[in-house]
């Protein structure tokens, strides 16, 4: 009998422990989504109003594909214990206003190997191209179709210590990519040939200084022989995901979009928010549920009940709000 009672107590304790862990996991997920929402709201700036900006009646979807960066100058790796990685940051810029808008979308970092550095140094001056392959896709939708609105891509080097922690990020160049043609109302046609844009030294924050300093600011220096290969195209396959994203909000396949299904590293549908791949290229929307609440009741503390019960008596004693 005692053994049965002890076993029952043990089972109840184990069940309570499991339910507590489930509640903690659920609370953690809610907290993560709250942090995600706050972070997304802070990193997004709507396109500033401009009467002369060309636009289309309905928001259209686009894809920017950064294929490669060629002939980057060799980087002096002063610290041999550190790891150097390359990363791309993509933003939208209105040349007429001199202002960035939307958000900045970052690519996964790619390790800059010693082999690439040695190859870059060996072919320098021989006219050969040494390309760092990225094949980084950025998706967005917008009503903007103005040739003065362009994509700005920054090439960033990330320095990490032996533990994998970032110890510094440095801009080593940037490029402006035209998105819209002068005559058409939308972007380049799907299947268009890749284009190349020269890479300037420094940082794209030069564009902000130019809007402040005007024509007196010296033009950026083009890195000799260094260019970025890219492709822009209208991407109607993303139309199903438009209601899930604000206009001009850049996302990649590694970003979490609430309402869009995502896969884990094994190709399985998951609700995790770490190391996932979204279905942006061919959107799969999360299932929709309708919840109805009937005879909803709210339980209030007794102190509040007491306050409500004496409110009629206080109304004749307290002064009106505008006289307090």
C-alpha positions in Angstrom: 0.0 0.0 0.0 2.8 2.4 0.9 4.6 1.6 -2.3 1.5 2.4 -4.3 1.0 5.7 -2.5 4.7 6.6 -3.0 4.4 5.7 -6.7 1.3 7.9 -7.1 3.0 10.8 -5.4 6.0 10.3 -7.7 3.8 10.3 -10.8 2.0 13.4 -9.7 5.3 15.2 -9.0 6.7 14.2 -12.4 3.5 15.4 -14.1 3.6 18.8 -12.3 7.2 19.2 -13.2 6.5 18.5 -16.9 3.6 21.0 -16.9 5.8 23.6 -15.3 8.5 23.1 -17.9 5.8 23.4 -20.7 4.5 26.6 -19.2 8.1 28.0 -19.0 8.8 27.1 -22.6 5.5 28.7 -23.7 6.4 31.8 -21.7 9.8 31.9 -23.3 8.4 31.6 -26.8 6.0 34.5 -26.1 8.8 36.6 -24.7 10.9 35.9 -27.8 8.1 36.9 -30.1 7.6 40.1 -28.1 11.4 40.9 -28.4 11.2 40.1 -32.1 8.2 42.5 -32.7 9.9 45.4 -30.8 13.2 44.9 -32.7 11.4 44.8 -36.1 9.5 48.0 -35.3 12.7 49.8 -34.4 14.6 48.8 -37.5 12.0 50.0 -40.0 11.5 53.5 -41.4 8.6 54.1 -43.9 9.5 55.7 -47.2 9.4 59.5 -46.7 6.7 61.4 -48.6 7.8 62.9 -52.0 5.2 64.2 -54.5 7.4 63.7 -57.5 8.2 60.0 -56.7 7.0 57.6 -59.4 4.8 54.9 -58.0 2.5 52.0 -59.2 -1.1 51.7 -58.2 -0.6 48.4 -56.4 2.4 47.2 -54.4 4.6 44.8 -56.5 7.1 42.2 -55.3 10.8 42.2 -56.2 13.9 40.2 -55.6 17.5 41.5 -55.5 20.1 38.8 -55.9 23.7 39.6 -54.9 25.7 37.0 -56.8 29.3 37.9 -56.1 31.9 40.5 -55.2 35.0 40.5 -57.3 38.6 41.7 -56.8 38.4 42.8 -53.2 41.7 44.2 -52.1 43.7 41.8 -49.8 43.0 42.4 -46.2 45.9 42.5 -43.7 45.0 40.0 -41.0 47.0 41.4 -38.1 45.7 39.0 -35.6 46.2 35.4 -36.5 44.0 34.2 -33.6 41.0 36.0 -35.2 38.6 34.8 -37.9 37.5 37.2 -40.6 34.2 36.9 -42.3 32.4 38.9 -45.1 28.9 40.0 -44.8 26.5 42.1 -46.9 24.1 44.8 -45.7 21.3 45.8 -48.1 19.3 49.0 -47.7 17.0 51.3 -49.8 17.9 54.9 -50.6 16.1 57.8 -52.2 18.6 60.0 -54.0 16.1 62.9 -54.5 15.6 63.2 -50.7 19.1 62.0 -49.6 17.4 59.6 -47.2 17.5 55.9 -46.4 14.1 54.2 -45.9 12.8 50.7 -45.1 15.3 48.6 -43.1 18.7 47.0 -43.5 18.9 43.3 -44.3 22.1 41.4 -43.6 23.4 38.2 -45.2 24.9 35.3 -43.3 28.6 35.9 -42.9 31.0 34.0 -45.1 34.5 33.0 -43.8 37.3 34.9 -45.6 39.9 32.1 -45.9 43.6 32.5 -46.1 43.4 30.7 -49.4 41.2 33.5 -50.9 43.6 36.1 -49.5 46.6 34.5 -51.1 44.8 34.0 -54.4 43.7 37.7 -54.4 47.3 38.8 -53.7 48.7 36.5 -56.4 46.5 37.7 -59.2 46.6 41.4 -58.3 47.7 43.3 -61.3 47.2 40.4 -63.7 43.6 41.4 -64.7 42.0 38.2 -63.4 38.9 38.2 -61.3 38.7 36.7 -57.8 35.1 36.5 -56.8 33.5 35.9 -53.4 30.3 34.0 -54.1 27.3 35.1 -52.1 24.1 34.3 -54.0 22.2 36.3 -51.4 18.5 36.9 -52.2 16.6 39.9 -50.7 12.8 40.1 -51.1 10.5 43.1 -50.6 7.3 44.6 -52.0 6.7 48.3 -52.8 4.6 50.8 -54.7 7.8 52.8 -55.5 9.1 52.5 -59.0 11.3 55.6 -59.2 14.7 55.4 -60.9 16.1 57.7 -58.1 15.3 55.0 -55.5 18.1 52.5 -55.4 19.5 49.6 -53.4 22.7 50.3 -51.4 24.8 47.3 -50.6 27.6 47.5 -48.0 30.4 45.0 -47.9 31.3 44.4 -44.2 34.2 42.5 -42.7 33.4 40.9 -39.3 36.3 40.1 -37.0 35.7 37.2 -34.5 37.9 35.9 -31.7 38.7 32.2 -31.1 35.4 31.8 -29.2 33.4 33.0 -32.2 32.3 36.3 -30.6 32.3 39.4 -32.8 35.1 41.9 -31.8 34.5 44.4 -34.6 32.7 45.2 -37.8 34.3 47.3 -40.5 33.0 48.6 -43.9 35.4 47.9 -46.8 33.2 49.2 -49.6 29.7 49.8 -50.9 27.8 49.9 -54.2 24.6 51.4 -55.5 22.3 49.1 -57.5 19.7 50.6 -59.8 16.3 48.9 -59.3 14.0 50.6 -61.8 14.3 51.7 -65.4 13.8 55.2 -66.7 10.9 54.2 -69.0 9.2 51.2 -67.4 6.8 51.3 -64.4 8.4 48.3 -62.6 11.8 46.7 -62.0 13.9 44.7 -64.5 12.1 41.8 -66.2 12.6 38.3 -64.6 15.4 36.4 -66.3 17.3 39.6 -67.2 21.1 39.2 -67.5 23.2 39.9 -64.4 24.7 43.4 -64.1 27.8 44.7 -62.5 28.2 47.8 -60.2 31.5 49.4 -59.2 32.4 49.3 -55.5 33.4 52.5 -53.8 35.7 52.6 -50.8 34.5 53.7 -47.4 31.0 53.4 -46.1 27.5 54.2 -47.5 27.1 56.7 -44.8 28.8 58.9 -47.3 25.3 59.4 -48.8 24.1 61.0 -45.6 27.0 63.4 -45.5 26.4 64.3 -49.1 22.8 65.2 -48.3 24.2 67.5 -45.6 27.3 69.0 -47.3 25.9 69.2 -50.8 28.1 69.4 -53.8 31.1 70.5 -51.7 31.8 66.9 -50.6 34.3 65.0 -52.7 33.0 62.0 -54.6 33.7 58.6 -53.3 36.8 56.7 -54.6 36.1 53.7 -56.8 38.2 50.6 -55.8 40.0 49.8 -59.0 38.7 46.6 -60.7 36.4 45.8 -57.8 32.7 45.2 -58.7 29.5 43.6 -57.5 27.5 41.2 -59.7 23.8 41.4 -59.1 20.4 40.8 -60.6 17.1 42.5 -59.9 13.7 41.2 -61.0 10.0 41.5 -60.4 9.0 38.5 -58.3 5.2 37.9 -58.4 5.6 34.5 -56.7 5.9 36.4 -53.4 2.5 38.0 -53.7 1.0 35.6 -51.1 3.3 36.9 -48.4 2.6 40.6 -49.1 0.1 41.1 -46.2 2.7 39.8 -43.7 5.3 42.5 -44.5 5.3 46.3 -44.4 6.1 48.0 -47.7 9.8 48.4 -48.5 10.8 45.9 -45.7 13.7 43.8 -46.9 13.8 40.2 -45.8 15.9 37.2 -46.7 15.3 33.4 -46.4 16.9 33.4 -42.9 14.5 36.0 -41.5 11.5 35.0 -39.4 8.2 36.4 -40.9 5.3 35.8 -38.5 2.6 33.9 -40.4 5.0 32.4 -42.9 6.0 28.7 -42.4 9.7 27.8 -42.0 11.9 24.8 -42.1 14.7 23.5 -39.8 18.1 22.2 -41.0 16.5 18.8 -41.6 13.9 20.2 -44.0 11.0 19.7 -41.5 8.3 22.3 -40.7 9.2 24.0 -37.4 8.0 26.7 -35.1 11.5 27.3 -33.8 13.1 30.8 -34.2 16.7 29.6 -34.4 18.6 28.4 -37.5 15.5 28.2 -39.8 14.8 28.8 -43.4 11.6 30.6 -44.5 9.5 29.8 -47.5 9.8 33.3 -49.0 10.9 32.0 -52.5 7.6 30.0 -52.7 5.5 31.2 -49.7 3.7 28.7 -47.5 1.4 30.5 -45.1 0.8 29.3 -41.6 -2.7 27.8 -41.0 -5.3 30.3 -39.8 -7.5 29.6 -36.8 -10.7 31.4 -35.7 -11.4 31.6 -32.0 -14.8 32.6 -30.6 -15.3 33.7 -27.0 -18.7 33.2 -25.5 -19.9 34.3 -22.0 -16.6 35.8 -21.2 -16.2 36.7 -17.5 -13.5 38.7 -15.8 -12.5 38.0 -12.2 -11.5 41.2 -10.4 -9.8 41.4 -7.0 -12.1 42.2 -4.0 -10.3 45.5 -3.4 -11.6 46.7 -6.8 -15.1 45.5 -6.0 -15.0 47.6 -2.8 -13.9 50.6 -4.8 -16.7 50.2 -7.3 -19.3 49.9 -4.6 -18.4 53.2 -3.0 -17.9 55.2 -6.3 -21.5 56.6 -6.3 -20.9 58.1 -2.8 -17.5 59.6 -3.9 -19.0 61.2 -7.0 -20.6 63.9 -4.9 -17.5 64.5 -2.8 -14.6 64.6 -5.3 -14.2 67.7 -7.5 -14.5 67.5 -11.3 -11.3 66.3 -13.1 -10.7 69.7 -14.7 -10.6 71.4 -11.3 -8.1 69.0 -9.7 
